[in-house]
């Protein structure tokens, strides 16, 4: 018997964003101010999988607002940081993202460096290992997660990381971007509501797809990475996330009938370039699904976004409708994404950190 937990967790995502801003903002601001006062010049933001995508998104958003003289933020996978550690000194800090607080590589980095440089944990589970060993912790909000596929926890931990990094700018420069994060929760809620009546019919057309390419520009390219991961984790389908200009010169070589192209194209400077890619993909015979304010390619299927849902927050607003699609496609393909078989593959590698199992 299936329980269909994931759609409820997706629906809880916007509330998790709002709660994280309300509850984590003061602490994140204080930690950021202390890092700045202590002369931190370089911050390494690490994670793996979904948490790595959060590190990319938070670092990119910070970079949109940082100025010359502000600390430099470097995103990196936790495994790479552990294996190829950079040379750190008193001007460095580490931010480790692990929703469970148990991911072994993030925990190992925190244990190795906590007595030498500040280590801030971004965690969703209170009392977990990372909360005990990090020098500072920012807890995301939204309640416990009951499934191994991260949906609301992605939104919540991403926002917690963004709050910390934006705090480096000071309140006068951070307030505007944080207000945009709160508005993104509203846009995500609207996107979920708009997608729900469309998803089953769209999924029915994708059951036999051989390849799915998720494409976007700027921050939408990071949303594409996370959306492709959701399609792989839930629907067990080959899905690749790619940046618009890379799609044009790489994946374009195999796009054709039997291929699905999901275009993440919210309002923003990259939308026109993504339009060119999806128009070509449609001409080459691909099935095109768009997540944006209006359709860009004739004959494509639109999962609507508000015109006010901007590119810089695409990971928060555009991933949820694609996650809903991934869940519906999983059901059509005979999989139970609430209890995926791949959990045992993670455990066989010693990765015991997965939430909901």
C-alpha positions as CSV (number, residue, x, y, z in Angstrom):
1,X,0.0,0.0,0.0
2,X,1.4,3.4,-1.0
3,X,1.1,6.6,1.0
4,X,1.9,9.3,-1.4
5,X,3.8,11.4,1.1
6,X,5.9,13.3,-1.4
7,X,3.2,15.5,-2.9
8,X,2.3,16.7,0.6
9,X,6.0,17.5,1.2
10,X,6.2,19.5,-2.0
11,X,3.1,21.4,-1.0
12,X,4.7,22.1,2.3
13,X,7.7,23.7,0.7
14,X,6.5,27.3,0.5
15,X,5.6,27.3,4.2
16,X,9.0,25.9,5.0
17,X,10.6,28.8,3.1
18,X,8.6,31.3,5.1
19,X,9.3,29.6,8.5
20,X,13.0,29.4,7.7
21,X,13.1,33.1,7.0
22,X,11.2,33.9,10.1
23,X,13.0,31.5,12.5
24,X,16.6,31.3,11.1
25,X,17.2,34.9,9.9
26,X,18.2,36.4,13.3
27,X,20.8,33.6,14.0
28,X,22.1,33.6,10.5
29,X,22.5,37.3,10.5
30,X,24.5,37.2,13.8
31,X,26.8,34.4,12.6
32,X,27.5,36.3,9.4
33,X,28.2,39.5,11.2
34,X,30.7,37.7,13.5
35,X,32.4,36.1,10.5
36,X,32.8,39.5,8.9
37,X,34.1,41.1,12.1
38,X,36.6,38.2,12.5
39,X,38.1,39.0,9.1
40,X,36.8,36.0,7.2
41,X,37.6,36.7,3.5
42,X,36.8,33.3,1.9
43,X,33.9,31.0,2.6
44,X,33.8,27.4,1.3
45,X,30.2,26.1,1.0
46,X,30.1,22.4,0.7
47,X,27.5,19.6,0.2
48,X,26.7,16.7,-2.0
49,X,23.7,16.0,-4.3
50,X,20.8,18.3,-3.4
51,X,23.0,20.0,-0.8
52,X,25.7,20.7,-3.5
53,X,23.0,22.3,-5.6
54,X,22.0,24.5,-2.6
55,X,25.7,25.5,-2.3
56,X,25.7,26.5,-6.0
57,X,22.5,28.4,-5.8
58,X,23.3,30.2,-2.5
59,X,26.8,31.2,-3.7
60,X,25.4,32.5,-7.0
61,X,22.7,34.5,-5.4
62,X,25.3,36.0,-3.0
63,X,27.5,36.8,-6.0
64,X,24.6,38.8,-7.6
65,X,24.7,41.2,-4.7
66,X,28.3,41.1,-3.5
67,X,30.7,44.0,-4.2
68,X,34.5,44.3,-4.4
69,X,35.8,43.8,-0.9
70,X,33.1,41.5,0.2
71,X,34.1,37.9,1.2
72,X,34.5,35.4,-1.6
73,X,32.2,32.4,-1.6
74,X,33.4,29.1,-3.1
75,X,30.9,26.2,-3.7
76,X,32.4,22.7,-3.7
77,X,31.2,19.2,-3.2
78,X,32.0,17.9,0.3
79,X,33.7,14.8,-1.1
80,X,36.1,16.9,-3.3
81,X,36.8,19.3,-0.4
82,X,37.7,16.3,1.8
83,X,39.9,14.7,-0.8
84,X,41.5,17.8,-2.1
85,X,41.4,20.3,0.8
86,X,42.4,23.8,-0.1
87,X,45.0,25.6,2.0
88,X,43.1,27.4,4.7
89,X,44.1,30.1,7.2
90,X,42.5,32.5,9.6
91,X,40.7,34.2,6.8
92,X,38.7,31.1,5.8
93,X,35.5,29.6,7.0
94,X,33.5,26.5,6.0
95,X,29.7,26.2,5.6
96,X,28.6,22.5,5.5
97,X,25.1,21.7,4.2
98,X,23.5,18.5,5.3
99,X,19.7,18.3,5.8
100,X,20.1,15.2,8.0
101,X,23.2,16.5,9.7
102,X,24.7,13.1,9.2
103,X,26.2,13.1,5.6
104,X,29.6,11.5,6.2
105,X,31.7,13.8,4.1
106,X,30.3,17.0,5.6
107,X,30.6,15.6,9.1
108,X,34.2,14.5,8.3
109,X,35.2,18.0,7.1
110,X,33.6,19.6,10.2
111,X,35.5,17.2,12.5
112,X,38.8,17.9,10.7
113,X,38.6,21.7,10.6
114,X,36.4,22.8,13.5
115,X,39.3,23.6,15.8
116,X,41.2,25.6,13.1
117,X,38.5,27.6,11.2
118,X,34.9,28.5,11.8
119,X,32.6,25.7,10.6
120,X,28.9,26.6,10.1
121,X,26.4,23.7,9.7
122,X,23.2,24.2,7.7
123,X,21.0,21.5,9.1
124,X,17.3,20.5,9.0
125,X,17.4,17.9,11.9
126,X,18.0,19.3,15.4
127,X,20.3,17.2,17.6
128,X,22.0,15.6,14.6
129,X,25.8,15.0,14.5
130,X,26.6,18.1,12.6
131,X,24.7,20.3,15.1
132,X,27.0,18.9,17.8
133,X,30.3,19.4,16.1
134,X,30.0,22.6,14.0
135,X,31.1,25.8,15.7
136,X,27.8,27.4,14.6
137,X,24.5,26.1,13.3
138,X,21.7,27.5,11.2
139,X,18.6,25.3,11.4
140,X,16.2,25.3,8.6
141,X,12.5,25.0,9.3
142,X,9.4,23.2,8.0
143,X,9.2,20.2,10.2
144,X,10.6,16.6,9.8
145,X,10.8,15.0,6.4
146,X,9.3,11.5,6.0
147,X,10.7,10.5,2.7
148,X,14.2,10.1,1.3
149,X,13.7,12.4,-1.7
150,X,14.4,15.9,-0.6
151,X,11.7,18.4,-1.6
152,X,10.7,20.9,1.1
153,X,14.1,20.2,2.8
154,X,15.8,21.4,-0.3
155,X,13.9,24.7,-0.2
156,X,14.4,25.1,3.5
157,X,18.1,24.3,3.6
158,X,18.8,26.4,0.5
159,X,17.0,29.4,2.1
160,X,18.9,28.9,5.4
161,X,22.2,29.0,3.4
162,X,21.1,32.1,1.5
163,X,20.2,33.9,4.7
164,X,23.7,33.2,6.1
165,X,25.5,34.4,3.0
166,X,23.3,37.4,2.4
167,X,24.0,38.3,6.1
168,X,27.6,38.9,5.1
169,X,26.4,42.0,3.2
170,X,24.8,43.7,6.2
171,X,21.1,44.4,6.8
172,X,21.0,47.4,4.5
173,X,22.0,45.2,1.5
174,X,20.5,41.9,2.6
175,X,16.9,43.1,3.3
176,X,15.9,43.4,-0.4
177,X,17.1,40.0,-1.5
178,X,15.5,38.4,1.6
179,X,12.2,40.0,0.8
180,X,12.5,38.5,-2.7
181,X,12.9,35.1,-1.0
182,X,9.7,35.5,0.9
183,X,7.9,36.5,-2.4
184,X,9.4,33.4,-4.0
185,X,7.5,31.3,-1.5
186,X,4.2,32.8,-2.8
187,X,5.3,32.2,-6.4
188,X,6.2,28.5,-5.5
189,X,2.8,28.1,-4.0
190,X,1.1,29.4,-7.1
191,X,3.2,27.2,-9.3
192,X,2.3,24.1,-7.4
193,X,-1.4,25.0,-7.5
194,X,-1.2,25.6,-11.3
195,X,0.6,22.4,-12.0
196,X,-1.5,20.0,-10.0
197,X,-4.4,19.6,-12.4
198,X,-2.0,19.3,-15.4
199,X,0.6,16.8,-14.1
200,X,-1.1,13.4,-14.7
201,X,-1.8,14.1,-18.3
202,X,1.7,15.3,-18.9
203,X,3.2,12.3,-17.1
204,X,1.1,10.0,-19.3
205,X,2.8,11.3,-22.4
206,X,6.3,10.8,-20.9
207,X,6.2,7.2,-19.8
208,X,8.3,5.9,-22.7
209,X,10.8,8.8,-22.9
210,X,14.4,7.6,-23.4
211,X,16.1,10.8,-22.3
212,X,15.0,13.9,-20.4
213,X,17.0,17.1,-20.6
214,X,16.3,19.9,-18.1
215,X,17.7,23.2,-19.3
216,X,17.9,26.7,-17.9
217,X,20.0,29.9,-17.8
218,X,21.6,31.6,-14.8
219,X,20.0,30.4,-11.5
220,X,17.5,28.4,-13.6
221,X,20.4,26.2,-14.7
222,X,20.9,25.2,-11.0
223,X,17.1,24.6,-10.8
224,X,17.6,22.4,-13.8
225,X,20.2,20.3,-12.0
226,X,17.9,19.8,-9.0
227,X,14.9,19.1,-11.2
228,X,16.8,16.5,-13.1
229,X,17.9,14.9,-9.8
230,X,14.2,14.7,-8.8
231,X,13.3,13.0,-12.1
232,X,16.1,10.4,-11.6
233,X,15.3,9.8,-7.9
234,X,11.6,9.4,-8.3
235,X,10.8,8.3,-11.9
236,X,14.0,6.3,-12.3
237,X,14.5,7.9,-15.8
238,X,17.6,9.2,-17.4
239,X,17.5,12.9,-16.8
240,X,20.3,15.4,-17.3
241,X,20.3,19.0,-16.0
242,X,22.2,21.4,-18.2
243,X,22.8,25.1,-18.7
244,X,21.2,26.7,-21.8
245,X,24.4,27.4,-23.8
246,X,25.8,24.0,-22.9
247,X,22.6,22.3,-24.1
248,X,23.1,24.1,-27.4
249,X,26.5,22.6,-28.0
250,X,26.3,19.3,-26.2
251,X,23.0,17.5,-25.6
252,X,21.6,18.9,-28.8
253,X,23.5,16.2,-30.6
254,X,21.0,13.5,-29.4
255,X,17.8,15.5,-29.1
256,X,15.0,14.1,-31.2
257,X,11.9,11.9,-31.1
258,X,11.8,10.0,-27.8
259,X,13.6,12.9,-26.0
260,X,11.9,15.3,-23.6
261,X,13.3,18.8,-23.0
262,X,12.1,20.5,-19.9
263,X,12.8,24.3,-20.1
264,X,13.1,26.2,-16.9
265,X,12.5,29.7,-18.2
266,X,11.2,32.2,-15.6
267,X,11.3,35.9,-16.1
268,X,15.0,37.0,-16.4
269,X,17.9,37.8,-18.7
270,X,18.4,34.1,-19.8
271,X,14.9,33.5,-21.0
272,X,15.5,34.6,-24.6
273,X,18.5,32.2,-24.9
274,X,16.5,29.3,-23.5
275,X,13.7,30.1,-26.0
276,X,16.1,29.6,-28.9
277,X,17.2,26.2,-27.5
278,X,13.7,24.9,-26.9
279,X,12.5,26.1,-30.3
280,X,15.3,24.1,-32.0
281,X,14.5,21.1,-29.7
282,X,10.9,21.2,-30.8
283,X,11.9,21.4,-34.4
284,X,14.1,18.3,-34.0
285,X,11.1,16.3,-32.7
286,X,11.6,16.5,-28.9
287,X,8.6,16.8,-26.6
288,X,9.0,20.2,-24.9
289,X,7.7,21.1,-21.4
290,X,8.1,24.6,-20.2
291,X,8.1,26.1,-16.7
292,X,7.7,29.8,-17.1
293,X,5.2,32.6,-17.5
294,X,4.2,31.9,-21.1
295,X,5.1,29.3,-23.7
296,X,8.2,29.9,-25.8
297,X,7.9,27.1,-28.4
298,X,4.8,26.2,-30.5
299,X,3.2,22.9,-29.3
300,X,5.0,22.8,-25.9
301,X,3.2,22.0,-22.6
302,X,3.3,24.9,-20.1
303,X,3.6,24.5,-16.3
304,X,2.9,28.1,-15.4
305,X,5.0,30.4,-13.3
306,X,4.0,34.0,-12.2
307,X,5.6,36.7,-14.4
308,X,7.0,38.0,-11.1
309,X,8.8,34.7,-10.3
310,X,12.3,35.8,-11.3
311,X,15.3,33.8,-12.5
312,X,17.3,34.4,-9.3
313,X,14.9,32.2,-7.3
314,X,14.1,29.5,-9.9
315,X,15.5,26.8,-7.5
316,X,12.7,27.7,-5.1
317,X,9.8,28.3,-7.6
318,X,10.4,26.1,-10.6
319,X,11.6,22.9,-9.0
320,X,8.4,22.1,-7.1
321,X,6.1,21.7,-10.3
322,X,8.8,19.5,-11.9
323,X,9.0,17.4,-8.7
324,X,5.3,16.9,-8.9
325,X,5.7,15.7,-12.5
326,X,8.5,13.4,-11.4
327,X,6.2,11.8,-8.8
328,X,3.4,11.4,-11.3
329,X,5.8,9.9,-13.8
330,X,7.1,7.5,-11.2
331,X,3.6,6.2,-10.5
332,X,3.0,5.8,-14.3
333,X,6.3,3.8,-14.6
334,X,5.4,1.5,-11.7
335,X,7.7,3.0,-9.0
336,X,7.0,4.0,-5.4
337,X,9.0,7.2,-4.9
338,X,8.0,7.3,-1.2
339,X,10.0,4.0,-0.7
340,X,12.6,3.9,-3.5
341,X,14.7,0.8,-4.0
342,X,17.9,2.9,-4.5
343,X,18.1,3.6,-0.8
344,X,19.9,0.2,-0.4
345,X,22.4,1.3,-3.0
346,X,23.3,4.3,-0.8
347,X,23.5,2.2,2.3
348,X,25.8,-0.3,0.5
349,X,28.3,2.5,0.1
350,X,28.1,3.5,3.7
351,X,25.8,6.4,3.1
352,X,23.4,6.1,6.0
353,X,22.3,9.8,6.2
354,X,19.1,9.6,4.1
355,X,16.0,11.2,5.7
356,X,12.8,9.3,6.0
357,X,14.2,5.7,6.2
